[in-house]
Amino acid sequence: MSSSKAVVLITGASSGFGKVTSEILAENGYWVFGTSRSPASTASPKGVEMLELDVTSDESVKSCVGALLAKTNGALDILISNAGVVTRGAIEEMTVDDAKSLLDTNLFGSLRMIRAVLPTMRAAKRGKIIFMGSMAGQITVPFEGMYCVSKFALEGFAEQLRMEVEPFGIKVSILEPGFFKTNLFTSPREPSVTIEDYKEIKARALKRLRGFDEAGEDPVLVAREILKIAHEKNPKLRYPVGKLKSGLFYKKILPERTFENGVKRRFDLDKVEPV
Ligand SMILES: NC(=O)c1ccc[n+]([C@@H]2O[C@H](COP(=O)([O-])OP(=O)(O)OC[C@H]3O[C@@H](n4cnc5c(N)ncnc54)[C@H](OP(=O)(O)O)[C@@H]3O)[C@@H](O)[C@H]2O)c1
């Protein structure tokens, strides 16, 4: 493999956005390394070298990045921190352990990854870090509250990291997709506790959510946006992607109460009788 190709590491490339993005980047001349917790039992994306990685483990992150650097002679140009999971349920139904487990992947996983790659990027005085945020990091989704917490946190993380590493020539961006057809929602994690009082309103909101999942957009749109950022000399901080972009506009211009009522309507929570 030619060392003149820009080297990309994308976490969670066994499925969904990661798989499609890794293939598009490989087709476009990047030297792409993808990851999975079980690469041996996963079909590799076309043109992509797969490495084993669990972003919840310091050891695994260290050995994955070490293995990549050994293959590329110390080069790493772009990190796409994409691996993620979703939990659906009321916030009150989440134990602290449920929340910690979600954040361990969706937030601390990104912290582990950037801590592993930044020494190489700082020494090279260049690099790009692209986080997989979500529209749910800007607009909360009923009964996906803890997932939203993880993505809201990632927004602040990316926004500040961008300022801190810019002096080293490193660019930071975050994608904000709406609902896309991947495997994320096939079997969302459930909270450890079920509280009967939420049963009816949760069922109403989850029914709507499943409808949004089914109408999800093609993940190739997200992959193309990432390709654009990879090519871009000076990428922006935020890249909303998909039809729900208009929601961000309405959130900016509408009074808070009006916007909130709109969200409630979309999730069938507007005509709920007091419990
Ligand atoms: N789908 C959407 O509508 C949507 C919208 C906005 C944002 N997102 C975000 O997009 C990202 C990718 O999700 P997706 O929708 O493409 O879902 P997906 O098809 O379920 O893919 C998730 C990927 O994450 C990896 N992963 C999960 N836990 C991991 C861990 N502990 N360590 C390493 N890898 C792990 C999985 O790999 P293995 O199981 O092989 O390890 C898999 O490749 C997530 O951050 C998600 O929050 C998705």
The ligand as an SDF file (V2000), in Angstrom:
LIG
                    3D

 48 52  0  0  0  0  0  0  0  0999 V2000
  -28.5600    5.7660   12.2690 N   0  0  0  0  0  0  0  0  0  0  0  0
  -28.9000    7.0070   12.5460 C   0  0  0  0  0  0  0  0  0  0  0  0
  -30.0100    7.4680   12.1930 O   0  0  0  0  0  0  0  0  0  0  0  0
  -27.9390    7.8850   13.2920 C   0  0  0  0  0  0  0  0  0  0  0  0
  -28.2390    9.2570   13.3730 C   0  0  0  0  0  0  0  0  0  0  0  0
  -27.3570   10.1070   14.0220 C   0  0  0  0  0  0  0  0  0  0  0  0
  -26.1700    9.6060   14.5520 C   0  0  0  0  0  0  0  0  0  0  0  0
  -25.8860    8.2610   14.4710 N   0  0  0  0  0  0  0  0  0  0  0  0
  -24.6100    7.7920   15.0250 C   0  0  0  0  0  0  0  0  0  0  0  0
  -23.8610    7.1250   14.0320 O   0  0  0  0  0  0  0  0  0  0  0  0
  -22.8890    6.2870   14.6540 C   0  0  0  0  0  0  0  0  0  0  0  0
  -22.8570    4.9460   13.9370 C   0  0  0  0  0  0  0  0  0  0  0  0
  -24.0940    4.2900   14.1340 O   0  0  0  0  0  0  0  0  0  0  0  0
  -24.9170    3.5880   12.9730 P   0  0  0  0  0  0  0  0  0  0  0  0
  -26.1980    4.2990   12.8780 O   0  0  0  0  0  0  0  0  0  0  0  0
  -24.0850    3.3880   11.7590 O   0  0  0  0  0  0  0  0  0  0  0  0
  -25.2530    2.2090   13.7290 O   0  0  0  0  0  0  0  0  0  0  0  0
  -24.8080    0.6960   13.5100 P   0  0  0  0  0  0  0  0  0  0  0  0
  -25.1420    0.2460   12.1550 O   0  0  0  0  0  0  0  0  0  0  0  0
  -25.4050   -0.0330   14.6670 O   0  0  0  0  0  0  0  0  0  0  0  0
  -23.2110    0.7300   13.6950 O   0  0  0  0  0  0  0  0  0  0  0  0
  -22.6290    0.9480   14.9450 C   0  0  0  0  0  0  0  0  0  0  0  0
  -21.1440    0.6310   14.8650 C   0  0  0  0  0  0  0  0  0  0  0  0
  -20.5650    0.9450   16.1520 O   0  0  0  0  0  0  0  0  0  0  0  0
  -19.7190   -0.1290   16.5300 C   0  0  0  0  0  0  0  0  0  0  0  0
  -19.6530   -0.2080   17.9890 N   0  0  0  0  0  0  0  0  0  0  0  0
  -20.6790   -0.2690   18.8940 C   0  0  0  0  0  0  0  0  0  0  0  0
  -20.1790   -0.3500   20.1390 N   0  0  0  0  0  0  0  0  0  0  0  0
  -18.8340   -0.3110   20.0340 C   0  0  0  0  0  0  0  0  0  0  0  0
  -17.7590   -0.3500   20.9600 C   0  0  0  0  0  0  0  0  0  0  0  0
  -17.9530   -0.4540   22.2890 N   0  0  0  0  0  0  0  0  0  0  0  0
  -16.4980   -0.2760   20.4950 N   0  0  0  0  0  0  0  0  0  0  0  0
  -16.2640   -0.1940   19.1700 C   0  0  0  0  0  0  0  0  0  0  0  0
  -17.2120   -0.1710   18.2360 N   0  0  0  0  0  0  0  0  0  0  0  0
  -18.4880   -0.2310   18.6680 C   0  0  0  0  0  0  0  0  0  0  0  0
  -20.3310   -1.3760   15.8970 C   0  0  0  0  0  0  0  0  0  0  0  0
  -19.2720   -2.2850   15.6360 O   0  0  0  0  0  0  0  0  0  0  0  0
  -19.1300   -3.7870   16.2300 P   0  0  0  0  0  0  0  0  0  0  0  0
  -20.4700   -4.1890   16.8080 O   0  0  0  0  0  0  0  0  0  0  0  0
  -18.7200   -4.6030   15.0470 O   0  0  0  0  0  0  0  0  0  0  0  0
  -18.0540   -3.6560   17.2520 O   0  0  0  0  0  0  0  0  0  0  0  0
  -20.8730   -0.8310   14.5800 C   0  0  0  0  0  0  0  0  0  0  0  0
  -19.9200   -0.9130   13.5600 O   0  0  0  0  0  0  0  0  0  0  0  0
  -23.2860    6.2250   16.1270 C   0  0  0  0  0  0  0  0  0  0  0  0
  -22.4240    7.0760   16.8630 O   0  0  0  0  0  0  0  0  0  0  0  0
  -24.7080    6.7730   16.1500 C   0  0  0  0  0  0  0  0  0  0  0  0
  -25.0290    7.3500   17.3870 O   0  0  0  0  0  0  0  0  0  0  0  0
  -26.7540    7.3990   13.8530 C   0  0  0  0  0  0  0  0  0  0  0  0
  1  2  1  0
  2  3  2  0
  2  4  1  0
  4  5  1  0
  4 48  2  0
  5  6  2  0
  6  7  1  0
  7  8  2  0
  8  9  1  0
  8 48  1  0
  9 10  1  0
  9 46  1  0
 10 11  1  0
 11 12  1  0
 11 44  1  0
 12 13  1  0
 13 14  1  0
 14 15  2  0
 14 16  1  0
 14 17  1  0
 17 18  1  0
 18 19  2  0
 18 20  1  0
 18 21  1  0
 21 22  1  0
 22 23  1  0
 23 24  1  0
 23 42  1  0
 24 25  1  0
 25 26  1  0
 25 36  1  0
 26 27  1  0
 26 35  1  0
 27 28  2  0
 28 29  1  0
 29 30  1  0
 29 35  2  0
 30 31  1  0
 30 32  2  0
 32 33  1  0
 33 34  2  0
 34 35  1  0
 36 37  1  0
 36 42  1  0
 37 38  1  0
 38 39  2  0
 38 40  1  0
 38 41  1  0
 42 43  1  0
 44 45  1  0
 44 46  1  0
 46 47  1  0
M  CHG  2   8   1  16  -1
M  END
$$$$
